[in-house]
Amino acid sequence: MRNKTCCFTGHRKIPPEQYIMIAKRLKTEIIRLVEDGYVYFAAGGALGFDTMAAKAVLELKETTCPQIRLILVLPCKTQTRGWDMDDVVVYEDIKARCDKFVYTSEEYTRGCMFKRNRHLVDNSSVCICYLTESKGGTAYTVNYANEKGLSITNLSNNE
């Protein structure tokens, strides 16, 4: 399954002027992977890029790629604590529509986000990311994916 799985990681904040372009590139990359035989797409359930990626997978599944599966790898059951209600509604909708969700920890701990990120990478062969910063959780995850030999596509690059 790992060789047919792509994970996503990215920043919570995406500049509004880049949002449409990043979303379009994301869908293009997902379709390319589907054409290469990828079936499983794993997202971490966070705000920002994770939500964008999950919504893109669900949209493609419901329109042109019914064979694909969305797996949410969630850090803990209280992930949405402190979120705006609108964001919680979107999160719950994605969770209800995904094919599978797993929690890497029952409760929030200092390391539960890193545990979630490692799980995403350890069970994937490709990582699509939105990385613009050299520090933080996204940078850690992309560096870990690189160490593990995953093919990485950074949608923030102007290719």
Phi, psi and omega in degrees: 000325182304321183285357176240021184240135175243135174251161179239145171210145180183171183290154177286331181252124176242127180304131183307324182289346179257350189304309183296317180296317180295317179298320179294314178297323179299311179298320178300316179293320178298314179299318178301317179293321177299318178296334177272004176098006178286140184238324188255133180230121188246128180234154185269359174077008180279169175291164175081234187297321178302315179294317178302314182295315180299316179296322179295315179299314180298319179297315180294321178298321184278351182241293190244347185229067185295345182280347185279157183232137175257124177245125175263126176251103189257140186288328182190165183289343181255026184306324186272004179302128180089356179281157171295148182302322179300319179291323178296320179298315178297314179303312181294325177295314178298316180299320180291331184263349181288165181277334181198146170223145179227149173255132177275345175214148177289311184240162177295131172226167181302326184258008186293329178291319178294322178299315177300314182296319178295321178299315178304310182292315184298341182248020182227161173245349179225145176230121172259126185227165169234098186236120177235351183245147181271356179232162176106181185297321179294316178298317177302313183294317179294319176298318178296317178298320178297315178300325182275000175082018178287149170284128186241130173242118179261112183287351177278345179283142176269092183265000000 
